[in-house]
Amino acid sequence: MLEEPEITTMSEKGQVVIPQDLRKHLGIKPKTRFIVFAIDGNIVMRKLDIPDIKKEWGGIFRRMDKKGLKLDEYDIVSKVKSHRKEKKKARG
């Protein structure tokens, strides 16, 4: 953790600059997403680690291929529609 606090200022547009040392320390780069909330009068920002969906699905499809399982777009759309229909039915 960085020892010395730094001061920053909010712009008229509500933008706040995160000091460079802190960005480097936390690995924050442009386009990094945050969740922002208030706790006991303090503003808390937490970096969101959003998974790479393309990479995840690539791994899923590779495992399916190893097992000889096939899944096409029609199967996916059909399953999604079926799930949504069941969910809607359960809600009444």
Buried (B, 14 or more C-beta within 10 A) or exposed (E): EEEEEEEEEEEEEEEEEBBEEBBEEEEBEEEBEEEEEEEEEEEEEEEEEEEEEEEEEEEEEEEEEEEEEEEEEEEEEEEEEEEEEEEEEEEE
